[in-house]
Amino acid sequence: MTDPIADMLSRIRNATIARHQRVDVPASKLKTEIARILHGEGYIQGYKVLDAKPGVNGGAQKTIRIFLKYGPRGERVITGILRVSRPGRRVYFRRDSVPKVLAGLGTNILTTSRGVMTGREALQVGVGGEVLCNVW
């Protein structure tokens, strides 16, 4: 797999469209940080890192179980999730030019020199970085 972050976002997008309650994603530190931000911003109910299970070739892979969130009448909380920077085309923004998503209604997730954070946090701290994805 060449882009594991895009795979995670696609799994979340497909699970919300199909109205699933949870979705499992292969774990990594970056994916765990993205799940932490999605939980902190209120897009998901929660997440849990499950213990490693032996794989096909004997290797163990941890899993992140993401519990999806829906409104009181079953409407999706995540209406859109888009991968911005990808392996073939990296997208960076300086500290004074971090874009807003849907005029501030959405959230962008950046990886910076101070860790993974939202665009609003990056503006407050005064750092720029690579925009991983936009969520609205």
C-alpha positions in Angstrom: 0.0 0.0 0.0 1.5 3.3 -1.0 -0.7 5.7 1.0 -1.9 4.3 4.4 -3.4 7.6 5.4 -5.6 7.7 2.3 -6.6 4.1 3.1 -7.7 5.1 6.6 -9.7 8.1 5.4 -11.4 5.9 2.7 -12.3 3.3 5.3 -13.9 6.0 7.5 -15.7 7.6 4.6 -17.1 4.3 3.3 -18.1 3.2 6.8 -20.0 6.5 7.5 -21.8 6.2 4.1 -22.8 2.6 5.0 -23.9 3.7 8.5 -21.5 1.3 10.3 -21.0 1.8 14.0 -17.3 1.2 14.0 -14.4 0.6 11.6 -11.0 -1.1 12.0 -7.8 0.4 10.6 -4.3 -0.9 10.7 -2.5 1.1 13.4 0.5 3.5 13.2 1.5 6.5 15.4 0.3 9.0 12.8 -3.0 7.3 12.3 -3.5 7.2 16.1 -2.8 11.0 16.2 -5.3 11.6 13.4 -7.9 9.5 15.3 -7.1 11.6 18.5 -7.8 14.8 16.6 -11.0 13.5 15.1 -12.2 12.5 18.6 -11.1 15.9 20.0 -12.9 17.8 17.3 -16.1 15.8 17.9 -16.2 13.9 14.5 -16.0 10.4 16.1 -17.3 9.0 19.4 -13.9 7.5 20.3 -11.1 5.1 19.3 -9.2 2.3 20.8 -5.9 0.7 19.9 -6.3 -3.1 20.0 -3.5 -5.5 20.7 -1.5 -7.0 17.9 -2.8 -10.1 16.2 -0.5 -12.4 14.2 -0.6 -11.8 10.5 -0.4 -14.1 7.6 3.4 -14.1 7.6 3.7 -14.3 11.4 4.1 -10.5 11.8 1.9 -8.8 14.4 -0.1 -5.7 13.4 -2.0 -3.5 15.9 -5.4 -2.2 14.9 -7.3 1.0 15.7 -11.0 0.6 16.2 -12.8 3.8 15.4 -16.3 4.3 16.8 -18.3 6.5 14.4 -20.7 9.2 15.4 -24.1 10.1 14.0 -26.7 12.8 14.8 -29.9 12.2 16.7 -31.8 11.3 13.5 -29.0 9.2 12.1 -27.4 12.0 10.0 -23.6 11.7 9.4 -21.3 13.9 11.5 -18.5 13.4 8.9 -20.1 14.6 5.7 -16.8 14.8 3.9 -13.2 13.8 4.4 -10.5 14.6 1.8 -6.8 13.7 1.5 -4.9 16.8 0.6 -1.2 16.0 0.7 -0.3 12.6 -0.8 2.9 10.8 -1.6 3.0 12.1 -5.2 2.2 15.7 -4.3 3.0 17.1 -0.9 1.2 20.2 0.1 2.7 22.6 2.7 1.6 25.9 4.1 3.5 28.5 6.0 2.3 29.6 9.4 0.5 32.7 8.1 -1.3 30.9 5.2 -2.9 27.8 6.8 -6.2 27.6 4.9 -9.7 27.3 6.5 -12.1 24.5 5.6 -15.6 25.6 4.6 -14.9 29.1 6.0 -14.1 27.7 9.4 -16.9 25.1 9.7 -14.5 22.2 8.9 -11.1 21.1 10.2 -7.8 20.5 8.5 -5.2 18.2 10.1 -1.6 19.2 9.8 1.7 17.5 10.6 4.1 20.1 11.9 7.4 20.3 13.6 5.5 20.3 16.9 3.4 17.3 16.1 0.1 16.6 14.5 -2.5 19.3 15.1 -5.5 21.1 13.6 -5.2 24.2 11.5 -6.6 26.4 14.2 -4.0 25.1 16.7 -1.2 25.6 14.2 -2.3 29.3 13.7 -2.4 29.8 17.5 1.1 28.2 18.0 2.4 30.0 14.9 3.7 27.0 12.9 3.0 25.7 9.4 3.3 22.3 8.0 2.0 19.6 5.7 -1.8 19.4 5.4 -2.8 15.8 5.7 -6.5 16.0 5.2 -9.7 18.2 5.5 -12.7 17.0 7.4 -16.2 18.6 7.4 
